[in-house]
Amino acid sequence: MTKRMVIMLLIVGLLFGAIFGFQAFKAKMIKQFMASMKMPPATVTAMKAELRPWQPQLNAVGSLRAVHGVDVTSEIGGLVREVRFASGDEAKAGQVLVQLNADADVGLLRSLEAAAELARTTYERDKAQFAIQAVSQAALDADAADLKSKEAQVAQQAAVVDKKTIRALFDGRLGINAVNLGQYVNPGDKIVTLQSLDPIYVDFSLPQQQLSRVKLGQTVTATTDAYPGRAFEGKITAVNPKVDPDTRNVQIEATVANPKHDLLPGMYASVTVESGAVQSYLTLPQTAVTFNPYGESVYVIEEGAKGADGKPVLTAKQTFVTVGETRGDQVAIVKGIKPGDLVATSGQLKLKNGSAVVVNNTVQPSNDVSPAPTDQ
């Protein structure tokens, strides 16, 4: 090997050594830079999972319906002679609401009554005559048939006259008057609505798989946005014996006390049915659960190794859970965590397994069993 080749080999070796040394130095510097750029701990809110009493409930949206409710109409036509109510009045059963003109009908009734009275007199006279064989049995039978016919005509005309007086069929509240004095009312025309408001029905539907959890007498709580923060209690009074084949839902009827007439037919209401005995569940705010296509998870806050200040560093651990029912802002955790676990309730989007965290509970997410809107 010549001296020139030895020199060239030395130069090449030095060149490769310099390159590899620079790469090692570069990697070390990058590692140190990344260490100096370590992400600060993420700030989250957290809450301990605790066992709380939980009343199983069924929830639905229902519609209010009067126990008795009709649009008052007339069976026959006539001119309005009197209106004996004011819009919004409370009516009693049998109270006269509207009087139609019945002059001609009353006149015809008097004529028919006179004819019936004459037929009765004729029958009584011929009956006495028949006792002494002065008239035949056939004549007496004809008189009896004529009397019955006249009496039937009187009863028919009396019914016509009575129908000219329109009355309330039951106790209830009247709506807005739809007729005026002198107006001609046709058969079936609406005069006023009459609604019995206390108690009132709440109709709602539940899926067929929940039918086994429903029975007569169960407590029902109805709420409506017309009265925020108020709850109206009642009982289930009827379960439809037929399931709707299109929706597979069963209709439920509950009766709710309404002494102040706050609830009105046609309103919608959110209905809650207490179903089964009270149980105990681990509960968390719904914001603590991350819902994913592959399952639900929470971040459990654990104490890790001690930091430079000598205190344990808090880290987040993603844990898959099985969730149960929800109520208000809360969700029941059936499986995955245990009582006393500290769980992140907000700020999870910044977390991954092993992330360092700092807990700041200055502002906690809502955890109300029965949240209600507040005026700002």
Secondary structure, DSSP 8 states (H G I E B T S, - for coil): --HHHHHHHHHHHHHHHHHHHHHHHHHHHHHHHHHHT----EEEEEEE-EEEEE--EEEEEEEEEEEEEEEEE-SS-EEEEEE---TT-EE-TT-EEEEE--HHHHHHHHHHHHHHHHHHHHHHHHHHHHHTTSS-HHHHHHHHHHHHHHHHHHHHHHHHHHHTEEE-SSSEEE------TT-EE-TT-EEEEEEEEEEEEEEEEEEGGGGGG--TT-EEEEE-TTSTT--EEEEEEEEEEEE-TTT-EEEEEEEE--TT--S-TT-EEEEEEE-S--EEEEEEEGGG-EEETTEEEEEEEEEEEE-TTSSEEEEEEEEEEEEEEEETTEEEEEES--TT-EEEEE-GGG--TT-BEEE--SS-----SS------
